Amino acid sequence: MMATEYMSITDVIEKTAINRTTILYRIRKNSKGFPQPDAIIRHDKLVTYGWLPETINNYIITNKKKENNND
């Protein structure tokens, strides 16, 4: 069985052009404007978030549709 690959927050920043602080704020506030991580890895006091590529791709597609509807 192959391991599932997740996108790191750095990957998500590069793909969405949303900054780290905004992403962390939105996921901590459980904002409907950004998808919750698909994986959360806790190690000591650190937390690592991961998103499936499909999750971020769907987010991008959905937001582009919203932007186009506002034109």
Order of alpha helices (4+ residues) and beta strands (2+ residues): alpha-alpha-beta-beta-alpha
